[in-house]
């Protein structure tokens, strides 16, 4: 008896130590709400599924205390590797998977087997399911093509593409067919019980710039808002997709008026945010400017979110090639002072050696990224 008791005690102590040593981060609460209180968790889609309400509730619980760390295409490929089961540059460096995973839908409109960066939609479906099972969050962008020319989303040579896709536009019917393709893929993202997996959908992003066909110089604010509302209604009402949280993410802006110029309304945006990148050859000087921008943009969005009962996130960010060895801890120091609920770093391409936004194993900023990921407010998956 005695030795058994001792053995059990040792096992319990070992388990506690083991769980402490691998849980350096805040935990992302996994419990699903059974009686979600709509006065606390209010979603734009009044018919949102319970899993979607639960995701919002989990995200809300982070506000002001911690943030998820995310990475685009994390499981699909990384710097110099492609499609290796279970591999992730983030995990290689930190020992943990990110808590949020970004996926791109561009080319779904052509019923292509692969999206615009060459990842098979079939694989994305499998990874979305895997992430959901691990307790992580999936977010999605759609760099849809220019429907007038058939070229990609960066064809910004016309200023009538948004006008063409909204009701009464010359490509309205065709655009609905494109949205059908997207809807049918989203509808295939189901868990083991056949229930739709919640997705943070972030369409028509960086609209404060003009590099995409939906950009600032290429449509009026009213046209942009109409396109957003049309998309919201089509996916949630016509297509009955009740697993979507809608995220509005601008590019750079200086004032709340600039931020809200194309904001379609609190009733069709669940999550606020912005995409922000560091540019400039003098990386040290550029980082200072970048962090100043991060601080001021965060303050603006955070205030609006607070006043309107929303949560917000840094939806895309990074420094291409990570040319500063303590970039992440400096970034983290600023983020720690905000109430963002997640941050997503952009992709580590497998076929463009300089196109990566988190360090890979052996990179000189790896230790710094690991320290950031183990920071007091960062949430990763075990
Ligand atoms: C950009 C780059 C491109 C990519 C696109 C969509 O920022 O990463 O290489 O095709 O995003 O994912």
Boltz pocket constraint, residues with backbone or C-beta under 6 A from the ligand:
constraints:
  - pocket:
      binder: B
      contacts: [[A, 104], [A, 116], [A, 117], [A, 143], [A, 347]]
      max_distance: 6.0
